[in-house]
Structure formats: C-alpha cells, structure tokens
C-alpha cells in the first residue's frame, strides 16, 4: 500500500512526518492519513513531491498497478467493444468490406472522436473492429495496416474514457499488426498512444521504457528525415519525457525534451503527424510540453517564461493527458 511504502522510505531517510511535510510542501495531516491507511489514493503530483523529498522515484512509492486500476472506468459502456476485441470473429457478412470503404469509415470515426461524440463512436467501433477482422481473414496486403488503425482508435477512445483493459488489449493488438506489416512508423504511432495509456495508469517506468526503446528503434537521420519520421520520433521522446518527469527523473526528462526539440527545430513549423488524424508535431508542441514539465516540477515562473516563448499563432494539438 502507498501508506506503507511512504512510511518505509521516510523512516529509511530518518525523517519524521513533520520533516517530510516541510521538505515536500505536503500537509502533515495528509501524510498522517496516508500512512495510517485513512487515505489510500492521492494525486500523482503529491506522490511526486514526496518522491523528490525522499530522493526516490515516483514509481517506487506507487508500487505495482492493481488489477482494479487496470480495469478502472465505465467498462460496461464499452462491453460491445471488449467482446468484439476478445471474440476476434469476422463479421457475418456476404460482401467483404473494401480497403477504401474501411478507410473512409475510419476517417469518419476519427472526426467523431475529435468532436467528443463518444456515444456514437462506441456504437460504430465494434462494427469497424469486426469488419477489419473480416478483411484480415480474406487477406490482402493492406488489411493488417487498416486493422491497426481501427485498433488504435479503439485504444484512444478507451484510454480517454478510462476503460483501461479495453485500451491495452486494442493498443497491443495495433502494435502487433503494424509490426507485422513492417511499417515501423505505423507501429511507433500505436506505441505513442500506448504510452499515453501507461501514463494515465501511472505505469511510469513502463511508459518511459517503451518510449525510449522505440525512439531508439526509429531514430531518423536528421539530414534526410521526413516530417513523418521526425514527428513519430519526437512524440516518443515527449512521451518518455512526460513519464520521466513524473517519475522524478528530471535529468532524463530534460535530455529527451532536448532531443525532441532538435527534431522540431529541424521541421521548422507544426506539421501533420506520424498518424495524420491524431495530432501535430513541431516547435509549438514541444514548447507546450516544456511548459507542462515545468508545472509538474512546481516551477511556475519557468512555466510562465516558457509559455511566453510559444510561437505566436500556433496552436499545437495532442492527445489529452490526465493523471
């Protein structure tokens, strides 16, 4: 439990509860309640403040993620999606869906996602999952890539609505499909969304490791890299930095942020991303993530200074993050 781990590290450092409160800036009453088991959950920012004061990683205090946390969210609402993913049965149709038809349907579904039309999207996605599976069953070089995109959209919706078991099932499937096609950038796209899921689950070490491994895997040559390659690489670094800063690894977070910035500067401006319908990447996006990291580090003056440096007229977009 969090309280037991907090107390153990506090005593290991030879600190009283009052001294920990002074070092971390967290109320003594909250520390007492957590250690006594009266409060079993607190926000990630508070846990990070304790980790900084105790000179440990946030992950060390969080401990392993419970099964309940993995399956948190309104699971019943996405029950049809879970069944479609687990059943993996082709749609019962006489006419096999066409690649162009499915791509068009995916594009429409993505617009629903960005319009926050989640109820309608929840109805449509189980059908798309089954049709994508039907396409795969009938073969064709494009089938796996199309299913990977359907699964990534499922994972994005499930992550946003905190149905984490559905999200993980879909996103791991998306990564596997993309790898099988041999398209490393498409696979990296799914990994970026998977890292967002891991961040929301507070699986910080896993998020950092996956992001770093894939950033190493697809690292482009700056002299000839395309905007698509730079976007994928840059977003992996941003995910890794987000995980590292929350895990009280500021040096690692800064290193990854500097690399992401080098890719953004090479692009010169915001571009459509590695996965054209989810986000953009460029100097403004990186600058906004620098602001976010400064906020996590409780450096409001630095955050304000960095915010003023965001290029005027640019509005970066990204998947929302919430701990």
C-alpha positions, 0 to 999 in steps of 0.5 A, a space after each residue: 500500500 502507498 501508506 506503507 511504502 511512504 512510511 518505509 522510505 521516510 523512516 529509511 531517510 530518518 525523517 519524521 512526518 513533520 520533516 517530510 511535510 516541510 521538505 515536500 510542501 505536503 500537509 502533515 495531516 495528509 501524510 498522517 492519513 496516508 500512512 495510517 491507511 485513512 487515505 489510500 489514493 492521492 494525486 500523482 503530483 503529491 506522490 511526486 513531491 514526496 518522491 523528490 523529498 525522499 530522493 526516490 522515484 515516483 514509481 517506487 512509492 506507487 508500487 505495482 498497478 492493481 488489477 482494479 486500476 487496470 480495469 478502472 472506468 465505465 467498462 460496461 459502456 464499452 462491453 460491445 467493444 471488449 467482446 468484439 476485441 476478445 471474440 476476434 470473429 469476422 463479421 457475418 457478412 456476404 460482401 467483404 468490406 473494401 480497403 477504401 470503404 474501411 478507410 473512409 469509415 475510419 476517417 469518419 470515426 476519427 472526426 467523431 472522436 475529435 468532436 467528443 461524440 463518444 456515444 456514437 463512436 462506441 456504437 460504430 467501433 465494434 462494427 469497424 473492429 469486426 469488419 477489419 477482422 473480416 478483411 484480415 481473414 480474406 487477406 490482402 496486403 493492406 488489411 493488417 495496416 487498416 486493422 491497426 488503425 481501427 485498433 488504435 482508435 479503439 485504444 484512444 477512445 478507451 484510454 480517454 474514457 478510462 476503460 483501461 483493459 479495453 485500451 491495452 488489449 486494442 493498443 497491443 493488438 495495433 502494435 502487433 499488426 503494424 509490426 507485422 506489416 513492417 511499417 515501423 512508423 505505423 507501429 511507433 504511432 500505436 506505441 505513442 498512444 500506448 504510452 499515453 495509456 501507461 501514463 494515465 495508469 501511472 505505469 511510469 517506468 513502463 511508459 518511459 521504457 517503451 518510449 525510449 526503446 522505440 525512439 531508439 528503434 526509429 531514430 531518423 537521420 536528421 539530414 534526410 528525415 521526413 516530417 513523418 519520421 521526425 514527428 513519430 520520433 519526437 512524440 516518443 521522446 515527449 512521451 518518455 519525457 512526460 513519464 520521466 518527469 513524473 517519475 522524478 527523473 528530471 535529468 532524463 526528462 530534460 535530455 529527451 525534451 532536448 532531443 525532441 526539440 532538435 527534431 522540431 527545430 529541424 521541421 521548422 513549423 507544426 506539421 501533420 503527424 506520424 498518424 495524420 488524424 491524431 495530432 501535430 508535431 513541431 516547435 509549438 508542441 514541444 514548447 507546450 510540453 516544456 511548459 507542462 514539465 515545468 508545472 509538474 516540477 512546481 516551477 511556475 515562473 519557468 512555466 510562465 517564461 516558457 509559455 511566453 516563448 510559444 510561437 505566436 499563432 500556433 496552436 499545437 494539438 495532442 492527445 489529452 493527458 490526465 493523471 
